[in-house]
Amino acid sequence: MTALADAVVRLRAAGCVFAEEEAELLLAAADPGGAIDRRVAGEPLEHVLGWAGFAGLRVAVDPGVFVPRRKTEALVRAAVERGGRVVVDLCCGTGAVGMAIEAALGPVELVAADIDLAAVRCARRNLGDRVLLGDLYAPLPDTLRGRVDLLVVNAPYVPTGAIGLMPPEARDHEPRTALDGGADGLDVHRAVAAGAPDWLAPGGCLLIETHDSQADTAAALFRAAGLTAQIRRDDDATVVTGVFGTRQ
């Protein structure tokens, strides 16, 4: 049996749906045997490889950091269609969203932030020293107040009671802070919406990913904060947007 065939058999037995594609990637790793062992043991593919494909980019991903999902590319598309020169990526994780927006729009004034130190260290590999450590708006410089064109947020939105139902790859290998959105999944969304008007420029836009079942409630939170809210459904992803001020 060839090394590729053996790897495919092992990965299939471990429940990997895309065993053939994963086997080829893992066999190209610096330590293919160790990489396959880690994947068979249940570690996320992206943690094993050290990178994830996202919006046509290769994004560095460290073990223990939230893995960017392909569905979150819908958040990027919505932001790019809106456009802007001053961008803030909150709950940035690896920094993939901000990285992809900048790749699409060209040089922007970009600041990213996350509460998790491991995520910040990883995001700095992707975005440099533009990544700040802290809870939501707390680490942002005051010079950004009233100037942000695009406030993009991939906040945790899994209800606390549903964490145990998530795939082991997520619940066992990603930080709880990147998954747990509180009782209804919208705790962080509430804080983000409430604080957004202090940071958005006139006509600036808050964009946040959520589950489709939460979209109406999230939109109501945006409206309560004084934003004009819309729900955008894109394939298997839902993005709620809120515009501040007069430009729609």
N, C-alpha and C positions, 0 to 999 in steps of 0.2 A: 504494500500500500504506500502511495506517495505521501509526502509530508502534508500536502494540501488536502488529500482525501482523508487522511487521519484527522486533521484539524476539523474538517467539515463534520465528520462523524461525532467527534467530541462536542462540538458546539451545538449540533442538532440535539444531542442527548441532553445537553444542558438547557434546552429550550430556546436557543437563539433562532429567531425566525429567518434572519438573513445570513445563515451560516456560511454560505459560499462567499459572499462579499466580505464578511467579517474575517474569514480565514485568510483571504488574500492580504487584507490590511495588517492583520496580526503577524503573519509570516514575514512581512516587510519590516517589522519592528526590530529594534536593536537586539532584543533578547526574545526571539519568537516563542521559545518554549515557555519562558516565564510569563510572557504576555498571554498566551493561550490558557495557561493555568489560572491566571488571574481572572480572565473572562469566564472561564468555565465555573469558577468559584462564585460568580455573580457580580463582579465589579463592572460598572458601566464601561462600554467600549471606549468612550471618549476619555475616561480616566486612565485606561490602560494605554491608549495611544498617545495621550498628552495633547490632543487637539480634537476639534469638532468642525465639521463643515457647516457654515451658516451664511446664507445670502451670498453664496459664491466665494466666501472667504474661508481661510483656515484660521480658526481662533484657538489660541492656547487655552487648555483646560487642565487645571491641577486636580489631583485627588482631593475629595472632600468638598469640592466647589460645585454649585448648581450647573448642570449641563444645559447649554442653550438648546431650546427645542426648535425644530423646523417650523412649527406653527407660528412661532413668534416672529417669523419673517413678515407676517401680516402686519405687525406693529411697525416694522421698518417701512413697509410699503406705504402705509397710511401717513407716516411722518414725512417720507420723501415727497409724496404727492402734495402735502401741505407746504413744505419748504420752509426755510428759515436759516439764519446765520448764527444764532445763539442757541445752543442745544444743551439740555441737561438730561442725563441718563441716571435716574434714581433706581435703587435696588438693582444695581448694574450687574451683579454677578461677575462673569468674565469680562464684561464690557462689550459683549458681542453686538448689542443693539446700537450703542453709540458708534462703535467701529463701523458697522454696516451703513449707518446713516451718513457718516462722514465720507465713506467710500463712494456713496451715490451722489451726494451733494457737492463734493469738493471740500476744500478747507473750511472748517467752521470753528467758531469759538465753542469748544466742547468741554464740559465738566461732568464727571461721573462720580457716583458715591454709593457706598454700601456699608451696612452695619457690621459685616463679617470680615475679620482681618484676613482670613485665607482668600476670600473673594477679592479683596482689595489688592493683595499681593499678586494674584493671578491677573486681574484686570490691568495692573500696571505693566505687565508683560505685553499686553495688547495695546494700551493707550498711553503708557508713560505716566508722568507725574500729574496728569490731569485727573487722576482718580483719588478721591478723598475718603477717609474713614469716618463714619458717623451715621446717626439715625436720620434718615430722610433729609429734611432741609437743614438740619443742624450744622453740618460741616460746610455748607455753601458760603462763599464769600458774599458780603453785603453788596459788592459791586454788581452782582447779578440781579438784585432786586428790581423788578419792573422792566427787565430787559430780555427775558427768556422767550424765544419764539416757539421752541418745541420742547415741551417737558414730557419725556417719554419714560414710562414706568412699567416694568414687568414685576409687579409686586406679588407676593404669595397670595393665593386665593383659594387654596384647598381648605374646606372646613376642618376644624380640629378633629372632629369625630370621623372624618373620612381618611385621615392620614394612614391608618392601618390597612386601608383597602388599596393603597397605591402599590405599584410594582416594587419588589424588593430593591431593585436598582436605585430607585429614588429614595424610599424611606430608610434604607440602610446605609446609603453612601452619599447622600446630599444633606446639607445642613437643614435642620428643622426650621430655622428662621427663614429659609428660602421657600418653604412649602406651606407652613401653617398660617392661615389667614384668620384665625379666630373662629368663634362659634358659627358664623354664617359665611366665613371666608372673606369678609370685606372689611376687616378691622384696619388694615393698612390703606385700603382705598379711601376710607373715611378721613384718615389723617392727611393723605395726599390731596384729596379734593379740598379740604378745609384750608390748607396752606397755600394752594396754587395761586390764588389771586395776588398774593404778596410778591410773587416772583415772575409771573407772566407779563410780557409786554402787552400793550393794547393790540388786540388781534392775535395774541399768542395762544397756543393750543396745548392743552393737556391731553395726552393719549395714554391709555392704560389697557392692558390685556386683562380679560376676565373670562369666566365661563359663561356660556350663552344663558344659562338659567339665572345668572346673577346680573345680567346686563341692565335690565330695567331698574333694579335697585341702585346699581352703580350710577346710571344716568340721573336718577333722582338726587343722589348725593352731589353730583356735579351741579345740578340746577340749584340746589340749596346753597351752594357756594357762590352762586352768581354767574355760572358758566352756561353757555348755550350748548346743550348736550345732544349728541347723536350717537347711534349705535351702528357699527359697521361689522357686517358678517362676511367673512372671507374664508371660503373653504371650511376647514374645521376650527377656525379661530374667530374670536369675537373681540373687537376693539371698541372701547367707548372713548369718544372724543369730547372735549369741552373747550369752547372758545371764549376767551376773556375780552370784553370790550365790544367794539362795534364791528370789526371785520369778521365776516362769516365764511 
